[in-house]
Amino acid sequence: MLDHLGIAVKDPQKSKEFYLKALKPLGYGIVMEFETAVGFGPKGKPAFWVAPGNASGPIHLAFIAADRSQVDAFYEAAIQAGGRDNGKPGIRAHYHPDYYGAFVFDLDGNNIEAVCHKPA
């Protein structure tokens, strides 16, 4: 449905470093960079952007994980990069029986998630 998404961040350099580490386990890297914006994505196409600005409030972003081990790796990488726990990796059966996700607050308080919808 969406082609790409961008968010405003307080400190673009710190957010760049955070997301570079947090999204690496999901196969995302920096694919495009301008003076004031950084685009992350898989395979050369930016799907997620960070740029300086005034955030309109915390938002929730969910990134697709290929399997549950990627969700686990995302969580560990995001915490080590300075994120704060908002839900350790695990099944969220209230969404559906195979919903496996992990939640972390980024440096600006946004709730970022990695989720896998496949069975174990």
Summary of the structure (lengths in Angstrom):
residues: 120
radius of gyration: 13.7
end to end distance: 26.1
largest distance: 43.5
contacts: 366
relative contact order: 0.23
helix: 23%
strand: 37%
